[in-house]
């Protein structure tokens, strides 16, 4: 019962009031596995949009023209329909993914995230591994950037309209000015990063953050200090105090 109370009180944080803030890496990995559904869904969406033909041909309307091309192929006259895409569902999925990335960065917004609540409860019976929140914030900011780029790809007319109104530019509003390979690559990169986080426990964004700390770009604590078992240290200290205390 006390574990459930701790989740309601601290969520996946060791103590939201401490500085720096530490979060449960076990819950983070569980959450990454849950959110893995978003890049998988977007990967299938982009595959359908990019690699599947945009033309729908009704075979019942095929009419033989009794002509052949230069290669001897019979030429048929058909009725074809060009597919149109409505990215409303994909846009809302991406906005939700963006919210999840931003929610994980804040101890206040975290309480609005259903995946953080769920992962915190699922991690109750597993050993907690405490890691600083700062490297995770950097990793999730990379994910937020990827999602923002995909939002631009799926809503070029809206973004162009906003930019034209704010900056007075003349960006075309009727064409997708972003090459399709950009969101396609980002989705697969995001899928790989989240898979490594959930399955292997390897946070690429955290490693990049550690490299930037080593280069002096960020002034944070060392990566080697990030896996200290503070609970075990507290238990040993308490045990020594009990041994040294007069009976």
N, C-alpha and C positions, 0 to 999 in steps of 0.2 A: 504493500500500500504506500509506503514511504517513497518508493521509486516513482509511482504515478504522481505523487505530490511534487516530487522534484522536477518532473517533466513540465507540469503545469506552472511551476514557479520559475524554472530556469530554462526550459525548453532544451535545446541541445548545447547550451552554454554551461561551462563549469560554474561560473559565477558572473552574471551580466554586469556586476558592479566593479569587477577587478580591471586593472589595466596592466598589460594588454589583455584583451579578451581571448579566451580559449574556447574552442568548440570541440565536440565529440567527432573525431574523424570517422568512427564507425557509422554514425548517423549520416555523415556527409556522403559516404560511399553508397549507403542505401538510397539516399535521395538522388544521387547521380544515376543509379539504376532505374529509378522511377521516371526521371526526366529524360532518360534515353529514348523513350517513346516519341518525343518531339522530333529530334533529328531523323529518326527512322521514318516517320510519317512524311517529313519534308523531303527526304531523299526519294521516296516513291513518287511524291508529287512532282518533283523536278524531273525525274526520269520520264514520267508520262508527258510532261510539257515539252521536254527537249528532244527526246529520242523516239517518241511515238509519233506517227504521221498525224498532221493536223487535218487531213482530209478524210472524210467518211464517204465511201462509195457504195451506192446501193446496186447490188448485182442485178436486181430485177429490172433496172432501167438500161442495162447494157444493150446496145444496138450495133450489130455488125455493119461497118461502113463498106465492106468488100474492098478495102484497100490495105496495103501493107507498107511498112516503113522500109528504110534502106537495108535493114537486117532481116527482112522477111517476116517480121512480126505483124500479126493481124491487128489492125487499128479498130478499136471500138469507141463508140460515142456513149458516154455514161453521164448520169446525173450525180454530181459530187457536192458535198456540203463541207465547208470549212469549219472546224471546231472553234468555238469560242470558250474562253475560260473565265470562270468567276472565282476569284481568289479570296472571297469573304471569309470562308472557314479557315483557310491557311493564315490569313492576316490575324484573326483572333487567336489562333494557336500560337503564332509568333509573339503577339502582344502578351499572352500569358507566360510564355517562356521568358520574355524580357522582364516581366514582373518578378518571376522567380529568381532570375539572376540578381536583380536589384534588391529584392527582399532579403536574400541571404547575406547581403553586405551590412545590414543594419540590425541591431538587436531589437529595435522597435518594430520595423517592418516584418521581421521574421515571424512575429506572432500572427501575421495575416496570411502566411503561406501554408496551404494545406499539406504540401509535400514535406515541409520541415516538421510539422506536427506529427505526420504519419511516420516519418523516418525516425523521429525521436522516440516514439513509442515502440517501434520495431527493434530499436537498439537497446531496449531496457535490459534484456537478459544476456547481453553480449559485453565483453570487456571494453571499457571506454578507453579511447586513445586520444589524449588531449593535444590539440595543435593550435597554434596562433591563428586568429581570424584574418590577420592582415594579408598573408600570402593567398588565402582563399578569396579574399576580396579582389586581389589582382587577377586571379584566374577567372572569376566570375565577370569581371569587367571585360575580359577578352571575349567571353561568351556573349555578353550584352552587345559588344561591337559587332560580332558576327550576325546576331539576330537583327540588329538595326540595318545592316547592309541588305539582308534578305527582305526586310520590310520595304526598303526602297525598290528592290527588284520587282516585288509583287504589286507595288502601288506607284508606278512611275508617274502617272498622270497627276496624282494627288501631290506627290513631292515636287514635281515640276511646277504645279500651280502655286504651291506655297513659296517656293524659291523665287518664282517670277514676281509674286506679289510683294515679297519682302525685299528683294535685291534689285528689282527692276530688270531682270535678265529676260532672255527670250529662249528658254529651254523648251524644246518641243514637248507638247503634252499628249500627242497622239501616238508616240512611238516609245519603245523601251530602250532607253539610251545606255543601259548597263548590259554588257556582254553576259550571256547566260552562264559562261564557265565560272564567273566569279561566285555567285551563290552556290553553284554546284560543287565547287571545290571547298567552299567554307562549310557547307553542310556535312561533307564527308570528313573534313578535318574535325569539326565539332563532334561528329559521331565517334571518331577515333579517340578524341580526348576524353569524352564521357565514358566510353567503354573501358579505357585504361584506368580511369578513376574508380569506376564501379567494380570491375573484375580484378584488376591488378593492384589497385590501391596506389597507382602512380599518377600524381597530379602534375601535368605538364606545365600549367600556369604557375604552380608553386615553384617548380624548378627554374622557370624563367625569372620569377621574382627573386629567388636565391642568387641567380647569376647577376641580376641587376644590383642586388645588395653587395655582392662581392666586388662588382665594378665600381661601387660607390655612388650609383645613381640614386638608390634608396638608402636611408639610414634606419635599418631595422636590425633586429637580433639575428644571430647566425642560425642557419638551417639545422645545425647539429644540436641546438638547444630546443628544438621544437617537439621532441618526443620524450620529454622528462615525465616520469610517472610521479606526479606531485602527491597523489593519494598514498603511494607506497612510502614516499619520503615522510609524509605526515605520520603514518603509522609507526615507522621506525623511531621518529623523534618522540612520539608519545610513549613507546616502549622503553626508550632510554630514560625518559623522565620518571617513569614508574619504578625502574630499577634503582635509580639514584635517589629517589625520595625516601626519607626515613620511615621505617615501618612503625 
